[in-house]
Amino acid sequence: MKPGLQPAYLAIALLATLLPACSAAGSDEGSPGVALVIHGGAGTITREIMTPDLERQYRDKLSEALATGHAILREGGSALDAVEATVRLLEDSPLFNAGKGAVFSAEGKNELDASIMDGSTLAAGAVAGVTRIKNPITAARAVMERTPHVLLAGSGAEAFAAAEGLEIVDPSYFFTERRWKALLQAREREAPPGADLEPLPDGGGSGSGQGGRGGPGGLGTVGAVALDREGRIAAATSTGGLTNKKHGRIGDSPIVGAGTYAEAGCGVSGTGKGEFFIRYAVAYDICARMRYQGLPIREAAERVIGILKDAGGAAGVIALDGQGRPALVFNTEGMYRGWILADGVPQVAIYGDD
């Protein structure tokens, strides 16, 4: 969490999540309408660090992602199909810390994590530490549907994806100038005084990311939670992890129950410092509080994100319950987010006071 963050900011952020709740009721008595919530990362996201052009790019891409997933749900498609398609689109954008826009590790590599979960069956799949799979979320679904396992990592996950015919790319595909510069800055900032930094491999090329001002490095984990016409909930999360992370570091995004969880009546995708999400089993805890304490989804999410704030963990979550009621809760200055509920009206937001 950023030092000096005012306690009142959590209340402001939570207040922003109340706005869509009034339209979340189902279209028919006892039958929920389709719903989709998405995020593109939480953190120090303020108007002061965002250019008007970059803000427009973020809002446009969030809107496109919402439209992609909602079209599947509107036509009777599954929640699982909707969250995969939504996250794939965000993975393909250099704006977010996932897929094409992933950050670099301390060794100058893009190491990607993703998971997906079907709340109607508790089936789940994940990949971690992959460097050549173009869309990790699709690989995660393949693990779920085509293996007896939940999580495959590194070269094993890549060999599996290739054997299944998924798109494999050269690691240079993930390079963006913006993320490379963020790594160089992080190395200098985090190095001990007088340290002789090891040289990095050549970044190669100018990339297609956004350089200069706007969108701080290391943010941008993406996720989606959907409710379909059959009342099924699915959740998906994808990330490049932390800028300058140690080689082999795995965060919460591919850990079922930490960064992603779905069951009957609850689905969650998270963004923030993964170590906190793992220690506090954040995604599962939100659903468990609903089930065991009878809390509404928004209150359950607020309590858990409040606990992380007290522990020093910058964090945000998106969630849906079985009636399509949303929670978009964060304890930071902003979170890239969007929602379409039963009324079919798309909404996107970035800042805490949006």
N, C-alpha and C positions, 0 to 999 in steps of 0.2 A: 504494500500500500504506500502511496506517496506520503512522505512525511508532512505533517501539518494539515492533513485533510480534515476538514471541519466535520464534527459529528452530525451536524444538521444536513450534510450532503446526502447521507443515506436516506433520510426522510424525504428529501426532495426527489431522489431517484425512485423511491418506492411510490411516492405520490404519482409520478408519471405513469406507473404501471396500472393505476386505477382507471385511467381513461378508457381503455377498450373494454373493461369488464362488463359494462352495462349492456353491450351488444352481443354477449357470448351465449345467450340462450339458444336452444335448438329451434329449428324452424317448425317442428311439429311437437306436440305434447309427448314427452317421454322419448323423443328421438332427436339426438344431437345433430346439428348441421356440421358440415366439414369445417375444419379449422387448421391453420398452419401458422407457426411462429418460427422466426429465424433469428440468428445472431451472427455477427461478424467480428466479435471480440469486444472486450471491455478494458478500460484503462484510462490513462490521462488523455482524454479526447475533448478538447475545448475549441471554441471558435477562434481563439487567438492563434492556434497552431495549424489551422485549416484554411487553405486558400478557397475562394469561392468555386473555382473550377474543380478542385479535388473533392470538395463537399458534394458538388453535383454528381461527380463520378460515383461516389459511394452511394448516394441516394438512388441513382439510376440503376446501379447493379443490384442493390437490395430489392428494388421494385421488380427488376427482371427475375430475380430468384423467386420472389413471392408468386409472380405470375406463372412461372414454370411449374412450381409445385402445386399451386391451386388449380391449374388447368387439369392436372391428373386427377385430383380429388373431385373436381366438379363433374368430370366425365365418369365417375364411379371407380376410379383406380384406387389402389391400395395405399394406405399410409406409408408402407415400406417403399413402394415405388416413388411416392412423392418426396420423401426425405432424401432418398438417394439422388434423384434428379436435381433437387434443389442444391444439395451440397456439391455435386459434381460441377454445377455451373459456377459456384463460388470458388471451387478448387481451380477452375480454369482462368480465374481472374488474377492478375498480379496485384490487385489492391489488398488482398487478404493474406494472412499468414497460414496458408494451406495450399497444397499443390503448387501451381505456378508461382505464387507469391511467397513461398515459404522462406523463413529466415535461415541463416547459416549457423552451423555449429562452430565450436572453437577450432575445428580442423578445416573449416571452410567448405563444409558439406551441407546439403539439404537432407535432413533425416525426418521422414514424415510418419505420422501416426493417424489412425482413424478407427472408428467403431460404429456399429449400427445394431439396433435391437428392435425386435418385434414384440411389443407388449402383449399381444394376444397369445403367444406361445412361450415367451421368455427365451426364444432363440436369439443368439447374439453372435456376432463375428467381429474380428478386429485384426489389424496389422500394425506393426510398430517398427520404427527404425528402417523404413524402406527408402531407397534412393533412386529407383528407376521405374516405379509404377506411376503412370500418369495420373490416375484417379484412385487414390488409396481407398476412398469410400466404396468404390465398386469392388475392389479386392476384399474389403472387409465383408461385404455381402456374400461374395463367393465363398469365403471361409465359412460363413454361417450356413450356407445352403449346400455346399459341395464337400464338406469335410465333417468329421465328428468332433472337431476342435472349436475353440472360441478365439484363440489368439495365435497368430503366426508372426514371427519377427525376422527382420534382416534378410539375408540371402535366401533363407528357406521360404519366406513369404513371397519373395520375388520370383523364385523358381516355380512356386505354385501358380502365381498369377500368369506367368508366361505359358505354363502348360495348359492353363484354362483359356488361353487366347485373349487375355486382357492386354491393353496397350502398354507396351514397355518403351521407355524413352531413354535417351542418353541423359546422364545427370545434368548436363549443361542446359537442358530444357528449363530447369527450375531457376536458373540464374536471372536475377534482376539487379540492376545497378543500385537501386534504392536499398535493398536488403544487404548487398555487399558493403555499401558505405556504412550501414548500421553496424555490421560486424566489426569493421575497422575502428569505428568510434567506441564500441563496447570494449574491444581489446585494450585500447588506450585507457579508457575510463576505469576498467576493472583490474588492470595490471598493478602489482605492488610497485611502490616507488623504486625507480632505478632498474626495474626488470628489463632484461634483454628479450624482447618478444621473438618467438620463433617465426620465421617467414611462412606465409600462407601460400598455397598453390595459386597460380594466376587465375583471377576470376574469369577472365576471358570475355571479351565483347562488352558492349554497352548495355545489353539487356533491354527489357521493355518495361521495367518498373518505373515508378515515379521517383525522381531524385529530388534533392533539396527539401524545401519546407513542406510540412503537412504529414499527418499520419505517422506517429512515432514508430520506430522499428520494434519488432517483437510482439506487437499486438496483431489481432486479426484471426484467431481461431474461429472457425465457422461451425455452425450447427443448425439443425432443424428438428422440429417436433410436429407431427401431423396427426390429425384425427380424421378417419375416413367415414364413408356413409354406413359402413357396417359396425361402427363404433370401435374400430381397432386403432390403437395408438402405436406409433413407431418414433424412434429418436435416432439421430445420427450426428456425429461430431468428427471434424478433421482439422489437423493442425501441423505446423512445422515446428512447434515447440518454442523454446526460448532462444533468443539471439545469444551466441557465444556459449551455448550449453556444452557440457562435456560430451565427448563422443560416446554414444551408446545410452545417453540419458533418455528415459522414457517418462512422459508426463501422464496426466490423467485421461487424456482424450481416448486412448485405446483400452482403458481399464473400465470394465463394466461395473457400474455402481459408483464410480468416482466421477468421471466426466460425462458419462452417458448411462441412462437407465430408462427402461420402459416396462410397464406391467399393465394389467387391466385397470383402467381408470387413472393412469398417471404416466407421463413421459417427461424426461428432463435432458437438456444438453447444457453443458457449462463451459465457461471461459474464464481464464485467470491463471494464477500461479498454481500449476498442477500439483505440486507437492502438498499444498493445503487440501485440494480436492481429494487426493488419495488418503491422506491421514484422517479426514473427516467423513469419508465415504459420502460425499455431498449429494450426488444425484439420487442414490438409494435412500439417503436419510430423508430427503424431501418427500419421496413417495411413502416411506415408512411412517412419517409423522401424519400423513393423511390417513393411512390405513389403521394405525394403532391409536392415534389420538383424535381422529375425526376432524382434523383441521382442514379448512378450505385450502386449495392449492396455493393461493397467493400468500396466506399467512404462514404456511409451512415453508415456502421459499424464503420469505422475509426473515423468519427465525434462523434458518440455516445460514443465509448470507450475512446476517447480523453476527452470528457466532464467528464466522471467518473474519469479519471486520475487527472484532475484538482480539482475534488471534494475530492480526497483522496481515491477513491475506486479501489482496485485491481480487475481486471476483464478481461474476455475473452469471445468471442462469435464465434460460427460457423454459417454460413448462406449459403443459396442457393437462386438464383432467378429462374424464370421460364424457362430460357434457360440453366440451369445447371452451371451458373457462380458462383464460390464460394467466400466466404470471411471467413478467419480464422484469427481473429484479437485479440490481447491481449496487455495489458500494463504492464505486469509482465515479469520476467526473462524467463519464459517458460510456455508452455501449452501442455499437452499430446493431440495429435491431429492426424487425418488421413483423407485422401480423396481418392475417386475413381471417376473420371469424365468420360466424353464420350469416352476417349481413352482406358478406362478399366485398366489403370495402377495404382495399389495401391501404396500410399505413406503414410509414417508415420513420425512424427517428435515429438521432445520433447522440445528442447531448442530454445531460441530466434534466434540463428544463424544457426539452422538446415536448 
